[in-house]
Amino acid sequence: MNDQVILRLILKDWRLNISLIIFAIIGGVAALGILLVGGQTPLVLGAVLFFTSMILCASFLPMSNVVNERKKQTLAFMMSLPVSPAQYGVAKLLSTVGMFVIPWVTLISAALYMILGRHVLPGGAIPLALILATVPLIGFCLITGTALVSESEGWAIAATAIVNSSYGIAWYLLVSYLPSLIRTWTSPVAVWNAAALDILGAEFALIVIVLALTMLLQSRKHDFV
Amino acid sequence: MSDLAIEMSGVAKTYPFFSLDDLQLNVPRGEIMGLIGPNGAGKSTTIRILMGLVHQDAGEVHVLGHRMPAEQIAAKWEIGFASEDMRLYESMTVAWHMGFIQSIYPTWDPTYAQLLLKRFGLQPEQKVKGLSHGQRVKTSLLLVFARKPKLLVLDEPTTGLDPVARHEILRELTDVMRDEGRTVLFSSHHTQDVEQISDRITFIDRGHIIDSMDKETYLDRWRRLRLEVPLGVELPALPGVINVRQQGRLAIATANAFRSDLANAYERTGARVQGIEAMTLEEIFVANVERSREEVEA
């Protein structure tokens, strides 16, 4: 019976934030459309708009879906429903992560199609693109976890500021210190060398750790309203 | 099955600047309990503990036979909770909220929900952000009432409402409470609202329950005696009298266990009883709080 309640809470969150998801997808698709024009400038513009769409979505979603629940005083309404605080946390985490993953997967799929189907970039760019695109997913999980555990707008804004200012550094470090990634990006087919697989594995392991830690801290809370 | 809908025993909760101490509160099934206290007395904390929203540091809490907070999911299927600081989703309509609650609770009564919509003058397609405060409160109560919960927990639902909206909500509450199987815990600092609908009243102040009994007993036992005290006469401390304030030759004695022979007892000391007045619940509440604070400070 309670799985149904959790599902209702997830659907409710998706309904409330549908416009944000649509805007993120539109922004990402527009970015990929610019890439189709071809040439150096559209490539840079498209890539910037593509990652900007992801980063904006990663910044706004936790604010809109998690922090606003307390800020707009709807948390008591939710917690009056037959759910435990841990179940509420699960529902909130699944809905927020799900909402980000939908545009993220859509945009990644569209980007892969552009590379493989339209040959906008060489196939060797796929591992690098995936590694770089997973960084906003990690940032999103960090912001969401901070927002859910702290339920504080201040902490969420601080986490967003730190995460957003770290993207450039993270990408720079990945590209600078892993020459094997750069060496293969112009090859006609994707090269999944050990470095690429290790980094992707580490990125997803970090995501799992952040989400598990968020659930652990959420389940240990004693006061909710 | 226990005859008590709410059992709180030895409940304590400590915050940096406030604490609930050794709270004992029992509400029998089918009873309407009014919880009265000044702002910051601990009404909302008490209610949040019994809803499982705040975990007590010590003590036992059972709601409808469910141990709280451990069994809060089972309890919350049967509890309808609305509080003054609870908000709905501003961007969504009244109808969307009704559909959302209906999708969760199989006990939702759509016919009754439509009836309440009409009685409260609510437009289902109106967004919550366009509603007045009174309409928002009515919407919250509609969402609770139409679920037909066994226990209604209402935390200051009439705060901030205009007299007409208050009247409408109290009238509807009275109707809802005709179902004798339903228990209600109603907190407020508006004593008139509580007096109008409650069977039993509990006063709370500074984290302590200072008195709890049925409404009629309060009104029967509390009296104010106006006394004329001649020079040289000293008023004795009489049992049942909690406070005497004297100014010159006039004194007012407040009794919380009034008996018909109390006036005779004062007359025997040489004082003259000018009048015996019944007290309103608000006056009883204020006198109770003052007595409790004086006892603590002494």
Interface residues (C-beta under 8 A of the other chain):
Chain A: N2 Q4 V5 R8 K12 R15 L16 K72 Q73 T74 A76 F77 M79 S80 L81 P82 V83 S84 Q87 H222 D223 F224 V225
Chain B: R48 M51 G52 L53 V54 H55 Q72 I73 A74 K76 W77 I79 F81 A82 S83 D85 M86 R87 L88 Y89 E90 S91 M92 F100 S103 I104 S140
